[in-house]
Amino acid sequence: MISELEKEYDKLMDKRDKLEEKCDTLPQCAEDDGCETCKVYKQIAELDEKVEALEAKIESLTAGEEGEDEEE
């Protein structure tokens, strides 16, 4: 279960990194309010939310496993 979540996490981070590289090259990034109107930036923000949720799931699962190990 955790390894599947970690794989998903890695995929999301790769996708996020590629979008961020693209974002740096867009002409609207030079504008003061460029991020507010940028579709790529919105995609990055959505990925960030998914990444945070996955991190929380992984953390809760690993914390649960550590608690089980201590009980044994």
N, C-alpha and C positions, 0 to 999 in steps of 0.2 A: 504493500500500500504506500509506504513512504517513498520507495524508489520510484513508483509511478508519479507521485506528486513532485518529486525532485526532477524527473524528466520533463514534466509539464512546465515546471518552474524554469528550467534551462531553455526550453523552447520559447517561452514568453520573453525571457531576458534577451535571447538572440534576436527575436523579432523587434523588441524594443530598441536594442542597440542599432539595428539597421535603420529603423525609423528615425532615430536620433541623428544618425549620420546624414540621412537625407534632409532632415530638418535644418541642419547647419548650412546647407547649400541653397536653401530656398530664398528668393529675393525678398519676400515679406519678412524674413527674420531680421532684416536690417531696420525695419520700421519699429517704432516704439510699442505699438499695439499689435505687432505681427502675430504673436502667439494666440491672442484672443480670436483671431479670424482663421487660424491655420488648422486645417483638417488633420494634418500629420500630428500636430501637437495634441489635438483631442484624442487621437488614437493612442498616443504615448500615455496620456493621462488615464485612459481606460485600461491599458495594459498595466500601469502602475497599481491600479485598484485590484486587478486580478492577481498580480504578484503579491501584494500585501495580504490578500485573502489566503493565497497558497502558503505564504510564510507562516501565517497564523495557524493553519491546519497542520503543517509540518511540525511546528513548535508544540502544538497541543498533543500531537501523536507521540513525538519523541519524549515529551514530559510524561505522558502516560506510560510509555515503556520504561522510563527510568523509575517511575513509581512502582511498577510491577517488579522490576529487578530488586528494588529495596525490600519488597515484601517477602521475597524468596529466601 
